[in-house]
């Protein structure tokens, strides 16, 4: 991880955006990571398959908090089908990468978002870490 990425993680974990439990959401999901004990809840408002609003609350690491906050800027007004294609490469493309052993902490919020979308769509699918990290 380079200095710019370290600064991003520090800033977004110290001053996260979208960090609250949203009222009146129509999609949500809780995801946990038994390896590092991260827990995150995501809340979405989806209309016509477009994510209109997003928030999260957590008991997680700085990396997870930073990813959930920073990359939320790339979530609002996106079609759910586009979000369902995102994986670890999405983080790298947008300037956020970590060591191999911290990758689960980085993607856990996206995993929760994707599973929230699956439940919203009632498509019977549930993603796991391998779906996001097998790149």
C-alpha positions in Angstrom: 0.0 0.0 0.0 1.5 3.4 -1.0 1.3 6.6 1.0 -1.7 8.0 -1.0 -3.7 4.9 -0.2 -2.7 5.0 3.5 -3.9 8.6 3.6 -7.2 7.7 2.0 -7.8 4.9 4.5 -6.9 7.1 7.4 -9.1 10.0 6.3 -12.2 8.0 5.4 -12.0 5.8 8.5 -11.6 8.9 10.7 -14.3 10.9 8.9 -16.6 8.3 7.3 -19.5 9.4 5.1 -22.9 7.6 4.9 -22.2 6.2 8.4 -25.6 5.8 10.0 -28.6 3.5 10.1 -30.9 4.7 7.4 -34.7 4.8 8.1 -37.2 3.6 5.5 -34.7 1.5 3.5 -36.0 -1.2 1.2 -32.9 -3.3 1.1 -30.4 -4.2 3.8 -27.9 -6.9 4.7 -25.6 -7.8 7.5 -22.2 -9.3 6.7 -19.5 -10.6 9.0 -16.0 -11.7 8.5 -15.0 -14.4 11.1 -11.3 -14.1 10.3 -11.0 -10.5 11.5 -14.4 -10.1 13.3 -15.6 -7.3 11.1 -19.3 -6.7 11.0 -21.2 -4.3 8.7 -24.8 -3.5 8.0 -25.7 -1.8 4.8 -29.0 -0.1 4.0 -30.2 0.8 0.5 -33.1 2.6 -1.1 -33.6 1.1 -4.5 -36.1 2.5 -7.1 -36.5 1.1 -10.6 -33.2 -0.9 -10.0 -31.3 2.3 -9.3 -29.6 2.8 -5.9 -30.9 6.1 -4.7 -29.5 6.1 -1.2 -26.9 4.2 0.8 -25.7 4.0 4.4 -23.9 1.7 6.7 -23.1 1.0 10.3 -20.4 -1.2 11.6 -18.1 -2.8 14.1 -15.2 -3.1 11.8 -11.6 -2.2 11.0 -10.3 1.0 9.6 -9.9 -0.5 6.1 -13.6 -1.7 6.0 -14.8 1.7 7.3 -12.7 3.5 4.7 -13.8 1.3 1.8 -17.5 1.5 2.8 -17.2 5.3 3.0 -14.9 6.2 0.1 -16.4 3.8 -2.5 -20.0 4.7 -1.6 -19.4 7.6 -3.9 -19.4 5.1 -6.7 -22.6 3.5 -5.6 -25.3 6.1 -5.6 -27.3 6.4 -8.9 -25.9 3.1 -10.2 -28.0 0.3 -11.6 -28.1 -2.7 -9.4 -27.0 -5.0 -12.2 -23.8 -3.0 -12.6 -23.0 -3.2 -8.9 -23.5 -6.9 -9.0 -20.6 -7.2 -11.4 -18.1 -5.4 -9.1 -15.4 -7.3 -7.4 -11.9 -6.6 -6.0 -10.7 -5.2 -9.3 -13.2 -2.3 -8.8 -11.2 -1.3 -5.7 -7.9 -1.4 -7.6 -9.4 0.6 -10.5 -10.5 3.3 -8.1 -7.2 3.6 -6.3 -7.7 1.5 -3.2 -5.6 -1.6 -2.7 -4.4 -3.5 0.4 -2.2 -6.4 1.2 -3.5 -9.9 0.3 -4.3 -10.7 3.9 -6.5 -7.6 4.3 -8.6 -8.0 1.1 -11.6 -9.5 2.9 -11.7 -6.3 5.1 -11.7 -4.2 2.0 -14.5 -6.0 0.1 -16.8 -7.0 3.0 -19.0 -3.9 2.5 -19.4 -4.6 -1.2 -20.3 -8.2 -0.4 -23.0 -6.9 1.9 -24.3 -4.5 -0.8 -24.4 -7.3 -3.4 -26.2 -9.6 -1.1 -28.7 -6.9 -0.1 -29.4 -6.4 -3.8 -29.9 -10.2 -4.3 -32.4 -10.2 -1.5 -34.1 -7.1 -3.0 -34.3 -8.8 -6.4 -35.4 -12.1 -4.8 -33.1 -13.9 -7.3 -32.2 -16.7 -4.8 -28.5 -15.9 -5.0 -26.0 -15.1 -2.3 -22.5 -14.1 -2.9 -19.4 -15.0 -0.8 -15.9 -13.6 -0.5 -14.6 -15.9 -3.2 -17.1 -14.2 -5.7 -15.3 -10.9 -5.1 -11.7 -12.0 -4.5 -11.3 -14.7 -7.2 -9.8 -12.3 -9.7 
